[in-house]
């Protein structure tokens, strides 16, 4: 479960980084 949450957080950070 922790791994899945970590992946989701990492993906969100990547999306935010690309947007900004």
N, CA, C and O atoms as a Tripos MOL2 file, in Angstrom:
@<TRIPOS>MOLECULE
protein
   80    79    20     0     0
PROTEIN
NO_CHARGES

@<TRIPOS>ATOM
      1 N           0.8450   -1.2050    0.0000 N.3       1 UNK1
      2 CA          0.0000    0.0000    0.0000 C.3       1 UNK1
      3 C           0.8790    1.2540    0.0000 C.2       1 UNK1
      4 O           0.6150    2.2000   -0.7420 O.2       1 UNK1
      5 N           1.9100    1.2580    0.8220 N.am      2 UNK2
      6 CA          2.8000    2.4280    0.8830 C.3       2 UNK2
      7 C           3.4420    2.6540   -0.4870 C.2       2 UNK2
      8 O           3.5700    3.7940   -0.9340 O.2       2 UNK2
      9 N           3.8420    1.5790   -1.1430 N.am      3 UNK3
     10 CA          4.4960    1.7160   -2.4550 C.3       3 UNK3
     11 C           3.5340    2.3730   -3.4450 C.2       3 UNK3
     12 O           3.9330    3.2630   -4.1950 O.2       3 UNK3
     13 N           2.2760    1.9430   -3.4530 N.am      4 UNK4
     14 CA          1.2950    2.5080   -4.3780 C.3       4 UNK4
     15 C           1.1260    3.9970   -4.1070 C.2       4 UNK4
     16 O           1.1070    4.8040   -5.0360 O.2       4 UNK4
     17 N           1.0020    4.3600   -2.8270 N.am      5 UNK5
     18 CA          0.8360    5.7790   -2.4920 C.3       5 UNK5
     19 C           2.0590    6.5620   -2.9220 C.2       5 UNK5
     20 O           1.9380    7.6750   -3.4360 O.2       5 UNK5
     21 N           3.2300    5.9950   -2.7180 N.am      6 UNK6
     22 CA          4.4710    6.6860   -3.1030 C.3       6 UNK6
     23 C           4.4990    6.9310   -4.6070 C.2       6 UNK6
     24 O           4.8690    8.0130   -5.0620 O.2       6 UNK6
     25 N           4.1060    5.9180   -5.3700 N.am      7 UNK7
     26 CA          4.1040    6.0660   -6.8380 C.3       7 UNK7
     27 C           3.1330    7.1740   -7.2420 C.2       7 UNK7
     28 O           3.4470    8.0000   -8.0990 O.2       7 UNK7
     29 N           1.9540    7.1860   -6.6220 N.am      8 UNK8
     30 CA          0.9530    8.2100   -6.9630 C.3       8 UNK8
     31 C           1.5130    9.5920   -6.6490 C.2       8 UNK8
     32 O           1.3870   10.5150   -7.4540 O.2       8 UNK8
     33 N           2.1320    9.7320   -5.4750 N.am      9 UNK9
     34 CA          2.7080   11.0340   -5.0870 C.3       9 UNK9
     35 C           3.7910   11.4300   -6.0780 C.2       9 UNK9
     36 O           3.8430   12.5840   -6.5030 O.2       9 UNK9
     37 N           4.6540   10.4950   -6.4520 N.am     10 UNK10
     38 CA          5.7350   10.7980   -7.3970 C.3      10 UNK10
     39 C           5.1450   11.2440   -8.7240 C.2      10 UNK10
     40 O           5.6340   12.1980   -9.3300 O.2      10 UNK10
     41 N           4.0920   10.5600   -9.1870 N.am     11 UNK11
     42 CA          3.4670   10.9270  -10.4590 C.3      11 UNK11
     43 C           2.8890   12.3310  -10.3660 C.2      11 UNK11
     44 O           3.0310   13.1270  -11.2940 O.2      11 UNK11
     45 N           2.2340   12.6400   -9.2420 N.am     12 UNK12
     46 CA          1.6560   13.9800   -9.0700 C.3      12 UNK12
     47 C           2.7620   15.0150   -9.1050 C.2      12 UNK12
     48 O           2.5990   16.0620   -9.7310 O.2      12 UNK12
     49 N           3.8750   14.7540   -8.4530 N.am     13 UNK13
     50 CA          4.9840   15.7160   -8.4430 C.3      13 UNK13
     51 C           5.5060   15.9150   -9.8550 C.2      13 UNK13
     52 O           5.8010   17.0440  -10.2470 O.2      13 UNK13
     53 N           5.6260   14.8480  -10.6220 N.am     14 UNK14
     54 CA          6.1240   14.9650  -11.9980 C.3      14 UNK14
     55 C           5.1620   15.8150  -12.8210 C.2      14 UNK14
     56 O           5.5930   16.6630  -13.6030 O.2      14 UNK14
     57 N           3.8660   15.5920  -12.6490 N.am     15 UNK15
     58 CA          2.8760   16.3650  -13.4130 C.3      15 UNK15
     59 C           2.9890   17.8380  -13.0410 C.2      15 UNK15
     60 O           2.9950   18.7060  -13.9140 O.2      15 UNK15
     61 N           3.0800   18.1200  -11.7320 N.am     16 UNK16
     62 CA          3.1840   19.5210  -11.3010 C.3      16 UNK16
     63 C           4.4600   20.1380  -11.8460 C.2      16 UNK16
     64 O           4.4580   21.2890  -12.2820 O.2      16 UNK16
     65 N           5.5410   19.3870  -11.8240 N.am     17 UNK17
     66 CA          6.8130   19.9150  -12.3260 C.3      17 UNK17
     67 C           6.6940   20.2500  -13.8130 C.2      17 UNK17
     68 O           7.1970   21.2820  -14.2580 O.2      17 UNK17
     69 N           6.0320   19.3850  -14.5780 N.am     18 UNK18
     70 CA          5.8970   19.6330  -16.0170 C.3      18 UNK18
     71 C           4.9910   20.8380  -16.2540 C.2      18 UNK18
     72 O           5.2360   21.6340  -17.1600 O.2      18 UNK18
     73 N           3.9240   20.9730  -15.4230 N.am     19 UNK19
     74 CA          3.0160   22.1020  -15.6100 C.3      19 UNK19
     75 C           3.7410   23.4090  -15.3240 C.2      19 UNK19
     76 O           3.6140   24.3790  -16.0700 O.2      19 UNK19
     77 N           4.5080   23.4210  -14.2260 N.am     20 UNK20
     78 CA          5.2190   24.6390  -13.8650 C.3      20 UNK20
     79 C           6.5850   24.6570  -14.5220 C.2      20 UNK20
     80 O           7.3450   25.6080  -14.3400 O.2      20 UNK20
@<TRIPOS>BOND
     1     1     2 1
     2     2     3 1
     3     3     4 2
     4     3     5 am
     5     5     6 1
     6     6     7 1
     7     7     8 2
     8     7     9 am
     9     9    10 1
    10    10    11 1
    11    11    12 2
    12    11    13 am
    13    13    14 1
    14    14    15 1
    15    15    16 2
    16    15    17 am
    17    17    18 1
    18    18    19 1
    19    19    20 2
    20    19    21 am
    21    21    22 1
    22    22    23 1
    23    23    24 2
    24    23    25 am
    25    25    26 1
    26    26    27 1
    27    27    28 2
    28    27    29 am
    29    29    30 1
    30    30    31 1
    31    31    32 2
    32    31    33 am
    33    33    34 1
    34    34    35 1
    35    35    36 2
    36    35    37 am
    37    37    38 1
    38    38    39 1
    39    39    40 2
    40    39    41 am
    41    41    42 1
    42    42    43 1
    43    43    44 2
    44    43    45 am
    45    45    46 1
    46    46    47 1
    47    47    48 2
    48    47    49 am
    49    49    50 1
    50    50    51 1
    51    51    52 2
    52    51    53 am
    53    53    54 1
    54    54    55 1
    55    55    56 2
    56    55    57 am
    57    57    58 1
    58    58    59 1
    59    59    60 2
    60    59    61 am
    61    61    62 1
    62    62    63 1
    63    63    64 2
    64    63    65 am
    65    65    66 1
    66    66    67 1
    67    67    68 2
    68    67    69 am
    69    69    70 1
    70    70    71 1
    71    71    72 2
    72    71    73 am
    73    73    74 1
    74    74    75 1
    75    75    76 2
    76    75    77 am
    77    77    78 1
    78    78    79 1
    79    79    80 2
@<TRIPOS>SUBSTRUCTURE
     1 UNK1         2 RESIDUE 1 A UNK
     2 UNK2         6 RESIDUE 1 A UNK
     3 UNK3        10 RESIDUE 1 A UNK
     4 UNK4        14 RESIDUE 1 A UNK
     5 UNK5        18 RESIDUE 1 A UNK
     6 UNK6        22 RESIDUE 1 A UNK
     7 UNK7        26 RESIDUE 1 A UNK
     8 UNK8        30 RESIDUE 1 A UNK
     9 UNK9        34 RESIDUE 1 A UNK
    10 UNK10       38 RESIDUE 1 A UNK
    11 UNK11       42 RESIDUE 1 A UNK
    12 UNK12       46 RESIDUE 1 A UNK
    13 UNK13       50 RESIDUE 1 A UNK
    14 UNK14       54 RESIDUE 1 A UNK
    15 UNK15       58 RESIDUE 1 A UNK
    16 UNK16       62 RESIDUE 1 A UNK
    17 UNK17       66 RESIDUE 1 A UNK
    18 UNK18       70 RESIDUE 1 A UNK
    19 UNK19       74 RESIDUE 1 A UNK
    20 UNK20       78 RESIDUE 1 A UNK
